[in-house]
Amino acid sequence: VKKYEIVRTILGERWNTAPHYTIKSAFAPTNIALCKYWGKRDEELNLPLTSSLSISLGSKGTTTELKISGKSDDEIYLNGGLMQNDSPFCQNLLEFLNLFRYEQTPRFIIHTNSNVPIAAGLASSASGFASIVLALDGLYDWQLSQDELSILARLGSGSACRSMWQGFVHWHAGIRSDGMDSHGESLRARWPEFCIGLLIFSESEKAIPSRVAMQRTITTSALYQAWPSKVSRDLAAIKQAIGNKDFQLLGKAAESNATTMHATMLSAWPPIIYSVPETLVAMQRIWELRNEGLQIYFTQDAGPNLKLLFLQRDIDNVLANFPSIEIIQPFAID
Amino acid sequence: VKKYEIVRTILGERWNTAPHYTIKSAFAPTNIALCKYWGKRDEELNLPLTSSLSISLGSKGTTTELKISGKSDDEIYLNGGLMQNDSPFCQNLLEFLNLFRYEQTPRFIIHTNSNVPIAAGLASSASGFASIVLALDGLYDWQLSQDELSILARLGSGSACRSMWQGFVHWHAGIRSDGMDSHGESLRARWPEFCIGLLIFSESEKAIPSRVAMQRTITTSALYQAWPSKVSRDLAAIKQAIGNKDFQLLGKAAESNATTMHATMLSAWPPIIYSVPETLVAMQRIWELRNEGLQIYFTQDAGPNLKLLFLQRDIDNVLANFPSIEIIQPFAID
């Protein structure tokens, strides 16, 4: 219900006006955190304990189309397939949409198309909620600022607030209890040589949702207390690395941040391990390659898959070792 | 050289006397830490930052025979095979032996026989150094106390100080800079139903020696700062569990202590992972079995192997799930 108040505050007199168009579609990229969001100071408003920093994945993301419907109920299509409205996916989506609708009117036909695996640690919910907010802004012609849109997306899923921009995005934790200062900020830096390789071991749903893992870690891990200051140092290093195009500094800080986040989970009770055997094998291979001089690093989210970080000049070498990866060049689309 | 002073202090006027016998053999059990030793406050004297608690493995361990030799050099046989004196194994052993010999006389023929895999995280060095100290004490007829023997064994390898007793052993960290208060103490408690299952995935040498991993973790892990207070809590829980024969409390504290130690390594730079793919699969299976009601826990040292913890009543069930394990009943030999 706090969420509802935030929406009304941001929309102001635009609250409960009729849509300006009958159909609107919007795309938002998914994003990968180089410095992780791990721990909330407010569960309902998705306010983080620490700031974080991500890179958006260009054309990888979610397009959501909202169309005014004459029917008595919403219809939701995920990648072309009609979903049951009582499925967890639809319930999350509708609960979010209802923040913006008076008595759930108007009804929508919603098409959400994602080109990233759902719930496999690739932040599909981030691009999903961000694209919904953008589609709503278009449909109602609210003309909200990107910061406002970022805050609204955050109400759906924390990391969605970073999907409002391409490139490197710094999510400021903020200090206000209403979260009006907790939103993304584009670093504007471009780094055309920057590459991400998606190394997918499993596209299946996570055994433990990240929000559950986060909560269990905070309440049971003896090591979590040291996490916030680790984030401060890594965030500063990554920002410096981006400013100087110092890839080694970026890679080290990002990988260390990821392994340390997983370390807090390993020390939770019961322990949480998202890695599968293939994850371990790939990590050891990455460390071997780095010992041989290749500048390759990884990051890992709440799932088994790895995201390789490297520079364009090493694409051939990386592909020779990881032939199955999908390579994203986040700055290639500009 | 500090080590040398400790030896002279403990031996007193027995220092540099001739051996009383020409041959002596002694056995010491290996031990598995339920609350880990992870971090040193003195590298040379193997003084730990925290106390720890172990269970000795009965007849699993090392027998060392020392025989006075007329030859010009020591001869070392490991499990029957003559070793090169310039191998790391012999150099460690001879460096330790030389603490007790004046100008390396007398020379010894040394037979060391271990029934635990060498350097596979099964603390073969602990039983090795403990058995050497016991054999020396016998050969020279020093008649040292067990606490003194424990201190001497610690100079060879920290965890060796716990191998001076069977059963549960509490290694007190101590506060003295000379380490004269840093030795094992037998808890005397017996728990005949207590079982350990050795689940061996690899008997090969560790890629990273534990002393290197320990040092790297302390100097680079952002999470290590929280480790000492974690140990205090786990140690208290395990002692309470032993006193009350509360197996669930013991299992939880021991497993959580182990995963948290590995978490500090995962957050080191470069990160350290001792688990192999089979380790991960076994952990997930253990957690599944526990969810199904079986009281089974694990601990893991600086290697890929797991040590399962369970009670005698569940042997059949554990064996059905892990047919390859070797089961140790530490209190069966009394």
Interface residues (C-beta under 8 A of the other chain):
Chain A: S221 A222 L223 Q225 A226 W227 S229 K230 R233 K252 E255 S256 T259 T260 H262 A263 T264 L266 S267 W269 P270 P271 I273 S275 V276 P277 E278 L280 V281 M283 Q284 W287 R290
Chain B: S221 A222 L223 Y224 Q225 A226 W227 S229 K230 R233 K252 E255 S256 T259 T260 H262 A263 T264 L266 S267 W269 P270 P271 I273 S275 V276 P277 E278 L280 V281 M283 Q284 W287 R290
